[in-house]
Amino acid sequence: MRRTTLKQLFQMGYAALSRLGDNCLFLLDRDADMFALFNIGDETVTFLTDTNQDLQDFPTDEELLGDVSIATEKRDLTADKVKVAIRDIMLRPRMIYGENSTVYRKFSTQGMDSLDPDKLHRLAGRVVRIANLYFTQLEPAGLTHAIITNLATLAAQLNTEIEEKDDAVLNRDEATENRIQLGNTLYNKVVILYDIGKTYWADKSEAKYNDYVIYNTPTGAPPTPGATCDAYGIVTDGVTHQPITTALALFEGLPSPVTMDSQGKWAAAGIPLTTLLMRIVAAGYVTKIQAINLVEGGNVEINIELFSGVTPPPPTP
């Protein structure tokens, strides 16, 4: 049976959703008398507090993707060692029989560099078997049992690391689904509470009614699904005002960090309109999290200052 993909019900980032949860808790406290009319009290506050805290404590996708990257790098490093070990063994039949011989071709190592890790693992197993089979003939060329055992050990290690990488991918997929489910749970609860607030304050207080509007759009509805915005800017040192060419800008919804050019300038296309924050990192500088306001179909300028190892000074009044 095909597994259905869990749909995210909220058109905002997880950080924004968590802030929405915090704001809902504030409104539950401020308007406690109003909510009491609907039998909403401590139990709802506890549920919302715990759910929002669980969401805040949940590993970010960057963390989970980092686990995948680490496992992939580890696997690929071992794969390179396997290739070196195979080449070491293949020198022996080449010396004894030549590259055009039937025995040499029996190892079938042609195109080894382009093989994926799974196929490379199977190739390593074949090389080990055939090397053992022809050991007596290849021993005069310097083949030893230790050389064959080294390849067998590396092949086993590669197999383990292939599985570890696959597990990291599965863990990320499962965590992504669990995070969506947790976010949906929080969002559904907030929507109900906000609908109650809007209904109650609709003819009593415009200001308090607006406190219960989730999406700041003309209709109060979520932004257009899939809507994006382009952005550009420059990252500079907050003291010297010199460009920081090594900085990276990270946006929720973009798979890869945005890099700077030789003048510290950057440009990013297709940022989801639901993205409310960007994070700017650079070696030796304090990481900055910047709130951003995107416009559907627009191209927004966002200039950033970073400060080296110190907290940025307060803005000038």
N, C-alpha and C positions, 0 to 999 in steps of 0.2 A: 504494500500500500504506500502511495506517495505521501510523504510528510508535508503538511501545509506549513507555510511560513507564517509565523506570528506577526500580526500587523501592529505597528506602533500607532497608537491613537492620538498622541500629542504631537503638535507641529512646532516643537521647540527642542533645544538641546537639554541634556540631563541637568546641567548646572542651572539653567533657567527653570526647569521643572522643580528642582529642589528649592529654589528661591520662592517659587509659587507656593510650595508646601509651607515654607516658613511664614509667608504672608498670610496664608489661610489660617495658620495657628494664631497669628496676631489678631485677625478678624474674629476668630472664635472667642478670643478673650475680650476684645473690645465690645463685641455685640452679643455677649453671653445671654443677656436677657431676651434678645430677639430669637436666638437659636433655641432657648429653653422652651419657647412656644411650640417648637417642633420636636421636643424631647431629645434635643441634641446637647450633650454635655461632656462629662469627664471621659466616658468610654470612647467617644469620637476623638477627643483630644489625644488620648493615649494611642489610639490606632494610628492617627495621622502622624504623631510624633515618632512612633516606632517605625512606621513605613518610610517616612522621610529620612530617618537616620540610617535605615538599611540601605536606602538608595545612595546616600552620601558615602557610606562605607564600602559600597560595591566597587570592585576593581574597575578602573577605566579601561577602555578599549586599547589605549596606548600601552598600558601594562600588559594586557593579554597579548597584544601584537608583539610586544617586546619578547615575551616568552617564546612565541613562534619564531621570531628572528634569531634568538639565541640558539634554539634547537636546530634551526636550519643551518646556521653557521657552523655549529658543532658537527652536524652530519656532513656538510660539504668539506670540512677540513679532513675528516676521516676518509671521505671519498677520494680526496687528492692523495692521501697516503696509500690507499688501496691501488690507485693507478701506478704510483711509483713502485710498489711491491710487484705488481703484475709485469711492469716493464723490466724489472730486475730478473724475474724468472724467464721472460721471453728472450732475453739475450742468450740464454743457454741453447734452446733449440735452433735459434738463428745461427749460432756458432757451429753447431754440430750438423744441422741439416740444410740451413739456408732458408730464406724467406719464402721461396717458391715450393718448398717441400710439402708433402702431404701432412707430415707430422706437425710442422709449424702452423699450417692452415687449420689443423684440427683444433687448436686452441681458440680460434675464431675471435681474436682480439682486435680485428680491424674496426675502426670507428669508435674505439673505446672512449675517447674524450667527449663524444657527443651523447653518450648513454646517460639516462636518468639514473638516480641512485638505486632504484629497485633492480634495473637491468644490470647495472654494474655489480651489484651484490651477487646476482646469478652468474655473471661472467667470472667473478672471482672464485666462486665455488667450482666452476668448470675447470679453471686454470689449476686449482689445487688438485683436483681429481686426475687430470691428465699429467700433471707434473709428477705425481706419485706413481702413475702408471708407467711413465718413461724414466723414472728416476735413475735406474742403472745406466741407461744410455746417456743421460744428461749429466751425470755426476762428474765425468771427466772435464766438463766445461765449468765446473765450480758450483753446481747446484748442491745444496745441502738440505737436510730435513729442517734445519732451523729457518732457512729461507722460506720453505713451503709453509711451515707452522706460523711464521710471521704473517703471511698473507691470510691464512685461515683465521688467525686471531683478529686481524683487521676487518675481515669480512664479517665476522660475528659481531664485532663492535659496530660496524656500519649498519647491520640489520637492526641492532638495538636502537641506534640513533635515528633510523628511519621511523621506527615505531614511536619513539619519543616525540619526533617532530609531528607525526600524524596525530598523536595524542594531544599535543599542544594546540593544533588546529581544531580538533574536536572540542577541547575545553573552551577555546575561544568562542566557537559556535554556540555551545551550550550556555556559556556565560552571557553571550549577547541575547539569546532568547530569554534567559532568566531576568536580565536587566530590563528588557522590554516589558516582560510580564509585571515586574515590580513597578516600573514606571506607569504602566497602564492602570494598575491597582490604585496608585497614588492619584493619578490624574482623574480617574473616574470618580473617586471620593471628593476631590476638590471641585469638580464640575457640579456635582449634586449640591454641595454646600454653597457654591457661588450662585447657582440658579436660585436657591432659596433666598440668598441675600439680594439678588437683583429683583426678584418678585416682591420681596417685602419692602424694599426701599424705592421701588419704581415711582410711587406717587407720594413719597415722603421726603426724600433727600436725593437730589441729583448727585451731590458729591459722594455720598455713601453708595449710591447705585454704581457709580463709576469705579469705586473700589473693588467691585465684584465682576468687572469686565476683564476676562482673561487675555484676549488678544486685542492689542491696540491698533485696530484697523477700522476703516469707516463703518463696517457692518458689525464689528465685534466678533467676526468669524476668523478662523485660522487663515494664514496667508495661503496664496495659491500653491497647491501641492507641487513640489519640484521647482518652485520659483528660486532664482539665483541672482546674485549680484557680483560684479567684478570689483576689485579693489586694488589700490596701489599706494606706494608711499616710500619713505626712507627711514632707516634706523640709524641714529647717531648717538655718540657719547654725550651724556647730559652735561658734562663739564667742559670737554674740549670741543664739542660740537662736530667732531670728525665722524665720517661714516664708519659703521661697523659692518665690514663685509662678511664676517663669519657668522652673523646672526641667522637664526631660523625663525620663521613665523609659522605657527601652527593654528589651523582652523578646524573646529569640529565639523565634520562632514567632508573634508578633503583628505584623501588617503595618504598624502605625502606632505612633509614640511615644505614651505616656500623658502627658497634661498635668495640671498642678496646678490646683486651684480657688483662690479668693481667699485661702484660709487655708493654702495650701501642701499641701493634702490631695489625694490621688489614689486612684483605684480602677480595677482592671483585671479583666476577666472573661475566662474561657476561655484562661488561660495553659496551654500544653501541659505536662504533668507532667514531660516530659523536659527542661524548661528548668531549668538549674542556676545561672544567673547573671542578674543584672539590671545595667544600666548607667545611671547617673544623670548627666546633664549639665546645666550651667547656665552662662550667660555670666559670666565673672569668677571661676568656681570650678574647683577641681581635679576632673576627672571621677572618679567613684567606680564601681568594679566590685564588686558585692556578691554573695556566694554566698547562695543562697536554698534553702530546703527546702520544697517544695510537698507538699500532701496531696490525694490524689484526692477530688474533690468538696468540698474544704474552702474556707475563706475565711481566708487567712493575713495577719496584720498584719506589715508590714515598714516600720520607720521608719528614715530615713536622715539623716545629718548630712553637709553639704558644708563644705569649708574654702576660703576665698578666697585663691587663689594660693599656698598653702603646703601642705606635706605634713601630713596630720592627725597630731596628737600620739599617742603610743602609748597604748593603753587602760590605765586605772588598774587595778593588780593587785587 
